[in-house]
Amino acid sequence: MRISFRNMFSAAAARMGRAVAAWCLLALAGCGGPAEGLPEAPDYACPESWYGGLEANPGHGVDIFYVYPTSGSAPADADGEPALYTDVSDSTERLAAESNLRYNRGVYAAGDYNFFAPYYRQLTMAAYRRGAAAADSLAAVPAQDVRRAFRYYMEHLNGGRPFMLLGHSQGSSMLLELLAEGVTDEEFDRMIAAYLFGCRITAERLAAAPQRIRPARGRDDVGVAVVFNSLSDPSARSPWTGEPAVCINPVNWRTDSVPSLREEHLGAIRFDRQLGAYATRPALTRAWVEGGFLICPDIDPAECYREEFADLFPRGNLHFMDSWLFSADIRANMAERTAAYRALKLGRNGR
């Protein structure tokens, strides 16, 4: 079975009145960045800085705080050179991220969880092509945006509810930094899990924040990071991942080389255009952990290979599938970990 790889902005400002909406748009657009090539920082008090606006009265008892991956857009700066950051005051840049945001809200939140996803000044592919050291030096801007968004979320939107972090690729990297340095003890105690797909976590990073970055070891531990980087070919490693120190199989929830069977794979949830709805395609691949990566030998790499990104993700690297190849398994696991979290809290409270 072959897997197809396909990956509006709806503002809520109208509900707040024309005057508030106009003020927010001005604040979001700003009048130039504080440094060369740097767009104005988003104002997270504005609905336009969040996918779907701001929800003051969410209807569920658990939240997902989501940070999206590199959108793949190619903005230019004032001189026509490739920009290093996206400008989220530009509706084109917000639209570039929308299909990913819509998918993650529709598949992972899907009527069970509240979904909060900020727009942020993410690094562009031009920034990543400068090399790992250069990109790391530029990453403070998106990391600070995500931290400010999370702080606004905690102070104005969360309401003391338990939550999950969810991200992919650059979004996962931003959440990793947030988890290590931007979450209070009280907030961490309410974190069910952090699902960080396609994320580079080295042994050095683990050692620097052992109380915050705690790799998942099974299917129902809480307060942990669920991380994997998928390959169909063990030799197709990205130069960005290096030697990952964290990986778990999202089918059998093992961190060793014991494989999960193809029929155990709950499946990939994708939008079916004929049905006009999301549909699950199960039993697509076996999987096992090898050398810090998740090996998925039954996936045709041609279905997600992108020639323009071959220098970063060679053929056989399934990075562009990480967020959805195991989406049915992840969604089921979110429910498992949420139940485990609630049982743990009830036990602590003696009820």
Phi and psi in degrees as a GROMACS rama.xvg file:
@    title "Ramachandran Plot"
@    xaxis  label "Phi"
@    yaxis  label "Psi"
@TYPE xy
-95.855  146.382  ARG-2
-108.966  125.537  ILE-3
-83.2313  138.672  SER-4
-106.002  108.633  PHE-5
-139.377  101.43  ARG-6
-20.7999  117.548  PHE-9
-110.029  105.433  SER-10
-77.0664  144.621  ALA-11
-101.303  6.62697  ALA-12
-64.3714  -26.283  ALA-13
-59.1897  -30.2877  ALA-14
-70.2176  -17.339  ARG-15
-99.6904  -0.636201  MET-16
97.5052  151.363  GLY-17
-63.9514  -36.618  ARG-18
-65.2962  -45.0412  ALA-19
-66.1994  -40.9514  VAL-20
-61.1827  -43.5372  ALA-21
-63.6445  -42.4644  ALA-22
-61.338  -42.8636  TRP-23
-64.992  -40.2043  CYS-24
-64.1433  -38.7243  LEU-25
-63.9464  -42.7447  LEU-26
-64.9443  -38.5396  ALA-27
-69.5237  -41.9311  LEU-28
-72.6862  -41.1486  ALA-29
64.9023  -159.962  GLY-30
-141.025  42.2815  CYS-31
113.275  153.076  GLY-32
-85.381  165.525  GLY-33
-78.9587  -9.54455  PRO-34
-145.333  168.585  ALA-35
-59.4065  127.902  GLU-36
69.6614  9.66555  GLY-37
-103.917  114.957  LEU-38
-66.154  161.857  PRO-39
-61.4951  143.004  GLU-40
-68.1969  140.701  ALA-41
-64.0848  148.095  PRO-42
-100.861  110.354  ASP-43
-79.8394  1.91004  TYR-44
-81.6797  -9.11601  ALA-45
-96.1389  135.565  CYS-46
-56.6722  -33.9399  PRO-47
-65.7594  -14.0311  GLU-48
-87.0312  2.1137  SER-49
-129.053  140.513  TRP-50
-64.001  124.02  TYR-51
78.7223  5.52005  GLY-52
82.4375  -163.708  GLY-53
-106.172  129.686  LEU-54
-105.129  106.193  GLU-55
-76.2475  -27.4769  ALA-56
-129.824  72.0599  ASN-57
-65.0002  153.439  PRO-58
-100.3  3.92862  GLY-59
-122.38  161.569  HIS-60
-88.2591  -5.51308  GLY-61
-134.839  141.926  VAL-62
-107.244  156.12  ASP-63
-117.429  126.286  ILE-64
-105.612  112.546  PHE-65
-113.453  138.732  TYR-66
-125.111  121.924  VAL-67
-80.5751  160.173  TYR-68
-79.4961  179.677  PRO-69
-56.7892  126.35  THR-70
-74.7352  -19.7295  SER-71
86.8517  2.08525  GLY-72
-71.0211  163.984  SER-73
-131.652  67.8229  ALA-74
-68.5179  157.39  PRO-75
-116.545  152.181  ALA-76
-84.9497  -173.219  ASP-77
-63.0537  -22.5257  ALA-78
-95.1209  5.38034  ASP-79
82.7974  4.53927  GLY-80
-85.1072  154.295  GLU-81
-57.3678  128.346  PRO-82
-76.0104  150.477  ALA-83
-92.2942  -20.29  LEU-84
-130.15  149.481  TYR-85
-82.2072  149.143  THR-86
-106.057  104.488  ASP-87
-78.6091  -1.44016  VAL-88
-76.6478  -12.6063  SER-89
-87.8436  118.209  ASP-90
-60.6475  -27.9387  SER-91
-62.2219  -39.8834  THR-92
-69.8602  -37.9719  GLU-93
-65.8117  -40.1713  ARG-94
-65.0246  -31.4846  LEU-95
-63.0168  -28.1588  ALA-96
-93.7571  -8.21657  ALA-97
-65.661  -41.3302  GLU-98
-63.5752  -37.6035  SER-99
-66.5906  -43.2012  ASN-100
-63.9754  -43.2739  LEU-101
-61.8306  -42.332  ARG-102
-62.2865  -49.5152  TYR-103
-67.2641  -35.1095  ASN-104
-68.5148  -43.5709  ARG-105
-69.8436  -33.4079  GLY-106
-91.0197  -46.3198  VAL-107
-91.5783  -35.5992  TYR-108
-83.1927  -57.2064  ALA-109
39.0562  49.5181  ALA-110
83.1549  -2.3688  GLY-111
-109.431  -24.7517  ASP-112
-133.946  150.332  TYR-113
-74.8474  144.594  ASN-114
-123.608  120.349  PHE-115
-124.15  123.435  PHE-116
-141.85  109.756  ALA-117
-82.2299  147.585  PRO-118
-79.82  145.88  TYR-119
-148.516  160.293  TYR-120
-79.6254  78.7055  ARG-121
-76.7703  160.004  GLN-122
-70.1086  142.295  LEU-123
-88.7718  171.773  THR-124
-63.6194  -28.7158  MET-125
-61.8288  -36.85  ALA-126
-67.4525  -42.5285  ALA-127
-66.2905  -30.819  TYR-128
-74.9676  -5.59728  ARG-129
-77.1704  -9.30259  ARG-130
108.174  161.355  GLY-131
-61.9141  -43.8266  ALA-132
-63.7627  -43.7236  ALA-133
-65.7453  -43.9956  ALA-134
-63.1498  -40.4856  ALA-135
-61.1115  -36.9923  ASP-136
-70.8488  -23.2693  SER-137
-90.1632  -12.5102  LEU-138
-73.2722  -10.3522  ALA-139
-62.3522  -30.8941  ALA-140
-67.2109  -56.1204  VAL-141
-63.2208  -35.0551  PRO-142
-63.1046  -39.3788  ALA-143
-68.5485  -38.5745  GLN-144
-59.1096  -47.1047  ASP-145
-64.3195  -38.8138  VAL-146
-65.3259  -42.1027  ARG-147
-64.9239  -40.5329  ARG-148
-62.9763  -43.3434  ALA-149
-64.572  -38.3639  PHE-150
-65.105  -41.3814  ARG-151
-63.489  -43.3402  TYR-152
-57.9255  -46.6029  TYR-153
-65.3536  -39.1589  MET-154
-82.3686  -23.3585  GLU-155
-126.705  -17.8625  HIS-156
-122.986  -29.5319  LEU-157
-74.7618  -40.5006  ASN-158
66.2073  24.9412  GLY-159
81.813  10.0708  GLY-160
-80.0532  152.843  ARG-161
-64.9341  156.885  PRO-162
-149.036  163.052  PHE-163
-122.675  142.539  MET-164
-92.2333  141.722  LEU-165
-142.481  129.539  LEU-166
-157.699  169.737  GLY-167
-143.621  136.453  HIS-168
58.3124  -122.498  SER-169
-56.8806  -37.6771  GLN-170
-60.852  -40.7492  GLY-171
-64.5495  -40.0683  SER-172
-62.7787  -40.2152  SER-173
-65.8709  -39.1467  MET-174
-69.5171  -32.4362  LEU-175
-61.6652  -43.9858  LEU-176
-66.0365  -39.4573  GLU-177
-61.0936  -46.1614  LEU-178
-61.3854  -39.5197  LEU-179
-72.2211  -34.6281  ALA-180
-133.576  -8.00488  GLU-181
-121.625  14.1862  GLY-182
-118.528  129.469  VAL-183
-74.9485  166.796  THR-184
-60.1188  -42.752  ASP-185
-64.7246  -40.4866  GLU-186
-67.811  -42.9723  GLU-187
-60.4034  -34.1739  PHE-188
-66.172  -19.5722  ASP-189
-99.6739  0.362718  ARG-190
-83.0289  119.366  MET-191
-71.238  -48.8918  ILE-192
-169.989  161.818  ALA-193
-117.142  114.181  ALA-194
-95.5713  104.752  TYR-195
-118.08  84.7307  LEU-196
-78.8514  142.831  PHE-197
61.8883  39.0839  GLY-198
-112.073  138.514  CYS-199
-90.4033  111.773  ARG-200
-123.912  114.986  ILE-201
-93.3634  166.941  THR-202
-62.0601  -34.8751  ALA-203
-65.5209  -38.7673  GLU-204
-67.4758  -39.0356  ARG-205
-61.9931  -43.9756  LEU-206
-65.8458  -27.0403  ALA-207
-77.643  -20.8743  ALA-208
-144.755  60.1537  ALA-209
-67.1419  -24.7412  PRO-210
-82.2819  -15.6666  GLN-211
-109.169  -40.4836  ARG-212
-99.0658  95.662  ILE-213
-117.37  104.73  ARG-214
-61.1822  139.725  PRO-215
-63.3988  139.252  ALA-216
-116.334  -5.56571  ARG-217
-161.574  -165.097  GLY-218
-89.3888  -12.7447  ARG-219
-137.771  17.8066  ASP-220
-74.8672  152.135  ASP-221
-120.328  161.455  VAL-222
70.5079  25.8064  GLY-223
-118.744  166.057  VAL-224
-102.984  124.052  ALA-225
-98.5289  112.295  VAL-226
-134.441  136.781  VAL-227
-156.821  151.204  PHE-228
-124.785  120.215  ASN-229
-95.6451  140.786  SER-230
-136.059  143.918  LEU-231
-91.2785  -22.4634  SER-232
-125.991  119.203  ASP-233
-57.3248  -19.1011  PRO-234
-86.7819  -4.07066  SER-235
-92.6366  43.0768  ALA-236
-73.2599  145.291  ARG-237
-82.2848  144.763  SER-238
-62.3701  -14.0526  PRO-239
-83.2772  -26.4614  TRP-240
-83.6074  -24.4004  THR-241
59.2144  -131.975  GLY-242
-111.165  93.7542  GLU-243
-63.1006  140.218  PRO-244
-99.8175  -4.29524  ALA-245
-133.455  129.108  VAL-246
-163.022  137.5  CYS-247
-135.032  145.375  ILE-248
-81.7287  116.272  ASN-249
-79.1073  9.60136  PRO-250
-102.94  -55.4742  VAL-251
-101.271  -2.84547  ASN-252
57.7844  42.925  TRP-253
-112.795  153.563  ARG-254
-108.969  4.80418  THR-255
-103.023  -167.381  ASP-256
-89.1606  5.28496  SER-257
-64.3182  121.36  VAL-258
-80.5866  152.235  PRO-259
-92.7116  146.791  SER-260
-82.2695  156.783  LEU-261
-58.5725  -41.1659  ARG-262
-71.2061  -12.5748  GLU-263
-82.4457  -17.2096  GLU-264
-68.3186  114.326  HIS-265
-65.8681  -30.6999  LEU-266
127.164  173.188  GLY-267
-102.439  130.973  ALA-268
-97.5242  119.303  ILE-269
-134.266  158.7  ARG-270
-77.88  126.431  PHE-271
-99.2562  111.099  ASP-272
-65.9663  -31.3446  ARG-273
-69.5468  -39.8016  GLN-274
-79.7984  -24.6447  LEU-275
71.0786  28.3434  GLY-276
-157.468  167.357  ALA-277
-72.829  141.384  TYR-278
-137.291  150.939  ALA-279
-101.752  131.816  THR-280
-111.685  103.243  ARG-281
-87.3824  172.547  PRO-282
53.4582  51.6025  ALA-283
-92.05  -25.74  LEU-284
-160.425  152.774  THR-285
-77.1854  167.522  ARG-286
-158.969  145.601  ALA-287
-155.287  160.828  TRP-288
-91.1776  130.819  VAL-289
-148.07  118.942  GLU-290
60.695  29.8506  GLY-291
86.8904  2.58959  GLY-292
-119.044  160.186  PHE-293
-98.2374  114.123  LEU-294
-91.6141  125.5  ILE-295
-126.032  83.6361  CYS-296
-73.6443  -15.2216  PRO-297
-94.6997  4.08611  ASP-298
-92.945  130.963  ILE-299
-74.7565  113.576  ASP-300
-63.689  -20.9446  PRO-301
-64.1142  -23.0284  ALA-302
-74.8755  -14.6917  GLU-303
-131.249  4.87332  CYS-304
-74.1321  134.116  TYR-305
-126.986  113.568  ARG-306
-56.3705  -37.2715  GLU-307
-67.4292  -16.5869  GLU-308
-114.946  20.3495  PHE-309
-63.0542  -28.3697  ALA-310
-69.1276  -25.7495  ASP-311
-98.7579  -35.4201  LEU-312
-134.842  88.6757  PHE-313
-66.1395  165.403  PRO-314
-57.0145  129.491  ARG-315
102.938  -11.9262  GLY-316
-88.4658  125.207  ASN-317
-102.412  28.9826  LEU-318
-52.812  -40.1675  HIS-319
-72.7535  -8.23152  PHE-320
-101.031  -12.7626  MET-321
-52.5314  -36.0202  ASP-322
-80.6356  -11.5934  SER-323
-134.148  -14.5869  TRP-324
-59.0582  -34.1848  LEU-325
-114.929  31.2476  PHE-326
-63.2284  -36.7223  SER-327
-67.5036  -37.3237  ALA-328
-66.479  -41.6804  ASP-329
-67.453  -42.3759  ILE-330
-62.1807  -43.0302  ARG-331
-63.2243  -37.2981  ALA-332
-70.4214  -33.0896  ASN-333
-57.8036  -41.3996  MET-334
-66.5936  -39.9249  ALA-335
-62.3631  -47.9939  GLU-336
-68.8111  -34.4347  ARG-337
-63.4893  -43.2341  THR-338
-63.3884  -40.6797  ALA-339
-65.1947  -39.7737  ALA-340
-62.1568  -46.1963  TYR-341
-64.8411  -39.4848  ARG-342
-64.2459  -39.7999  ALA-343
-63.79  -43.8081  LEU-344
-66.9114  -38.5052  LYS-345
-63.4806  -39.659  LEU-346
-63.9443  -40.4211  GLY-347
-65.3297  -35.2976  ARG-348
-86.0864  -1.30788  ASN-349
72.2997  27.633  GLY-350
